[in-house]
Every structure is written in C-alpha cells, then in structure tokens.
Amino acid sequence: MRILIHGINYAPEKIGIGKYTGEMAAWLAKRGHEVRVVTAPPYYPSWQVAKDYVSWQYRRETLSDVSILRCPLWVPSQPTALKRIIHLTTFAISSFPVMMKQIIWKPDIVMVIEPPLFCAPQAWLTSRIAGAKSWIHIQDFEVAAFFGLGFASSGFLKKCVKKIEGLLTRRFDVVSSISRTMLHRLTDLHVSKDRIYLFPNWVDTGYIHPSPKENDLRSAWGFSTDQKIILYSGNLGKKQGLDLILDAAEGLISEHPEAVFLIVGDGAAKSSLVADAAKRKLQNVLFKELQPIEILPILLAMADVHLVIQKRGAADAVMPSKLTGILAVGGFSVITADAHTELGKLVLNNPGIAELVEPESSNALIAAIKRLLCKPVSIPHYNHVAREYAERNLSTDSIMTMVENRLFQLVAASGEKEE
C-alpha cells in the first residue's frame, strides 16, 4: 500500500504524538508499505526547532525507510492560545501545496493526525482527488481541550467551532482515537459507528520492562539507596497543572525527607516551574532535561512513584502518552482524573493498576503519594497489575497488526467499489 500521513508532529521528537506517528510510519514501512509523511521540523516539547533543522525551510529526508517532507512553520517560544492558532495556521498553509503535489503519487490511504484539525480539510481533499481512502486519527481533541482549559468562554464560539469540527470529521472514511471515552465523544459529532475505530497508543513491552533497581540511574545522578524517587517525566505543559507537584513536594518535605521529586522533560511551563521551586526553596525538587530514548527503561524503572498529572478540563480530552511506558515498566503511579474519564475508568476497572485521585487537589495527591511511599516492603519492587495490563493490551505488534488489517480492508473495499 501507499500510505500518506499528514501531521505537525513527527520523529525525531522523543515524546508525545510525534513519537507515536514516527513509530507507526516506521512499522508500516518495515512491513513493506510505501510511506510518505508531510510534517513540520521537530520542535516539541521544547517549543524550539531542533538543532540541524530550520523553521522556515522546506526539506526532504528519509528516516527508517519513510520519505519525510518537512514544511515551514512558526514556533512561538511562549505559546498562548492566539499564538498556538497562528502556529497551527502557518503549518496548514505551508503544507497545503505539498499535500496537493502528493496527488500525483496516487496514495491508497491518506491519514491525518489530529491535532491539528487545521490539516483535516487538505488531507481530505488530497484523498478525494487522488481516489484514496481517508483516515483521521485523533490523539487529542484540541477543540475540547481549548475550551475545557478556559482559553475561550464564548458559548456561541464553542458551538460554531464544534459544528465545524463535526462537519470535517464526518467526511473521513475512518475516524479513530486512542481510548473508548474519546471514541464516545465522536457520537457528539454525529460520526457513524461503522466509521469509528479504536486505535490506542502502544508500548514496546520487550524494550520497556521492569528492571532491577541496581541497574538504574541512581548512582549516576547522585541518589542514595534510601531515597524515594517520585518521578514526573514528559511534556512540561500548561494543560497539566504541574504546579501541583510543587505543592506536594512542599507538603511532604518535613514528614518524608527521603522523598525526592524528579521532574524530567521540557515544555512551555518549565521555566515557571523552575522559578517557582526556587522561590519556595524546595530542596526536594530536582529538574533534568528530556532524556534519550535509550535510557527510558532505566529512567522509568528507577522511580518509586510515578505521577500522571492532568487538569480537570483536559483529563477527558487527552490520554497521556507517558502512561504506556509507566504501565510497561510496572510503575506504581498516581493519576489525577475524575472517575468518569478514560483514566478514571482504567484505574477503577483494573484494581491495583494505579492510585486515582481528584484532579487539582494538593491534599489528595499528597495522601496518595504517602500511601505508596509507605507500602509494605513485602510488595514486589514493580506493579504486576500494571505490567500484565501492558502486555495484554498495549504491545506494539498486536496493535499495529490490527491497524494494518484495517488499512487492507479499506483498500480492498475501494477496489471492489471501483469494479
């Protein structure tokens, strides 16, 4: 098959949507499919275009047998609601002629990764002119997150944008998302059930797995054996509400002096978090840069407690990509989410997989961390419930094989219709 993928984030971005899109494209190419990707220069999560790339330049390259076409975009150093809209618009404009040019290539499938929804019209148009099937894969509901986090409050504006979102989404032959709760949101957009497909994020359970404690980064990073590491690793974005971590560090410093809050990553909120930690004089908080993928298994395995933090407004619109790695390594985690969200249902339906606490509550977060810090020494060093869930439900090959079969079905159906 010839598969054309359109999305703003792509490898070599180390976390988030770019990581998953890159792995998906590479897996399909390894299976013998011709894969092209129209994307932007890597910039996430630091909101800076990566070294050796230029924001204003078109560029062609090949990674893992995938042909990649990079298109210019504007990247704000301090993203706000308006700046994000401009940022997405620049990529939508710059990538439009590149997508139109791919019509000559005659792809069998055109897939757009959302966000940004801004790219959906041109992806759909490309597929229709080329006679290809169209697929929109929703990693984040950007419209829901935008309004849920309070970037805009106009009821009329929300109604108009939602109507446009539904109109665009219903045009695609397949509409997929990463969780059942997110799929349920598609019914609000009046997407027919026969077009909806569950396409969860995955994890390489062979590569990321529970490791012995002596094989971690503790000695290299100066941690003693009796210290307890509470880890947040990933994007340091404003939608997470990560100041809650500093509240917890402040609340635990006297009762649990052995606890160290390790924050690893980059993003729009990092500078303010660092400044706030310094202002509070939190000696139990340590920041590290985003680490290479090669040490991810031992980074995750070194933690005694993992944190998955979301604001209430975003908890039902996104599924944190960091969670797959935490589950694969058998991490003991604290997840801030309401019970009705996908994260909440994950915890409630799989007792022991994680601690579920109320979002945006410092006291609830502190209480959950205390429970995990004080767990009996008889409990194994990794969470068997989490690890077994990852092995059953999140392995790369099992998920991608099902997706490949769905792609074959689409192309076959298109051929039958033409006959």
Secondary structure, DSSP 8 states (H G I E B T S, - for coil): -EEEEE-S--TT--SHHHHHHHHHHHHHHHTT-EEEEEE----TTTTS--TT--TT--EEEEETTEEEEE------SS--HHHHHHHHHHHHHHHHHHHHHTTTT--SEEEEEES-GGGHHHHHHHHHHHT-EEEEEESB-HHHHHHHTTS---HHHHHHHHHHHHHHHTTSSEEEESSHHHHHHHHHTT--GGGEEE----B-TTTS----GGGSSTTTTT--TT-EEEEEEEE--GGG-THHHHHHHHHHTTT-TTEEEEEEEE-TTHHHHHHHHHHHT-TTEEEE----GGGHHHHHHT-SEEEE---TTTTTTB--THHHHHHHTT--EEEE--TTSHHHHHHHHSTTS-EEE-TT-HHHHHHHHHHHHT--TTS-SS-HHHHHHHHHH-BHHHHHHHHHHHHHHHHHHHHHHH-
